[in-house]
């Protein structure tokens, strides 16, 4: 009995280390899944993979290990400790691996996170001294609007300072092109917790909202490497959370913030009307892919944080 118990225990550990549970079941209906592995806040793509189908029992860990040969795990195989030899580094600056599913930061180990059809899984190796947590990112667009979160689709609403204005119309058109139907309303009218909200307004109209006010606090609070100053200027921050440059007139920002494990609010804003229109026009997969947030300047989009020339 002792030998049998030892064999069963070893088998359980081996299965957990593979992130496989007892094996994947039948293929689920719907789309497959996408994997992105990057470093330095999405600045460098290390691996990309597509799954044609998601099977019952599939996990984020299984998906990663199928696509990437060099994956190290810890805590009984529940957590990723290294990819391609990149492991937790106490620094300075400290770095580690984090992952998001459909743009929402995961709160459980990768072996425990069930994969669903349409999921976009994004792993990133980043420094975390300026922001330990980044609850939501924009780089999985059109997720989470298209397939939702945790396998459940969520109603989407575009809330605008001017529901009939050009920025609002552009935002709705961009979502529509991505297959997302989203009615519009006046900004600040929704209090429902079961709605994914896209707020579209110049900063002067958005700053009074609780969901947007965090953009005055810096990445340690907002998870966004941009900050609006008291006088309405948009500061673009580096990986250390310090200002690198001030965006000029006509600049916009596309960012996401979150207040619960499974909900996010997208902020499409700007230093003025022109900047807000530019931000709305940036709502497409090509511009936002792998980005944590994007500043849309008159000369073009800039992924945030602003790259530090000294970063490797």
Secondary structure, DSSP 4 states (H G I P E B T S, - for coil): -HHHHHHHHHHHHHHHHTT-TT---SBPSS--EEEEEEETTTTEEEEEEEES--BTT-BHHHHHHHH-S-EEEETTTTEEEEETTEE-B--SSPEEEEEEETTEE--S-TTTSB--TT-EEEEEEEE-SS-S---B-STTTTTTTTT-BTTB--EEEEEESSTTSHHHHHHHHHHHHTT---EEEETT----TTEEEEEE--HHHHTTSHHHHGGGT-HHHHS-SEEE-TTS-EEEEBTTS-EEEE--TT-EEEEEEEEETTEEEEEEEESSHHHHHHHHHT-SHHHHTT-SEEEEETTEEEEESBPPTT--
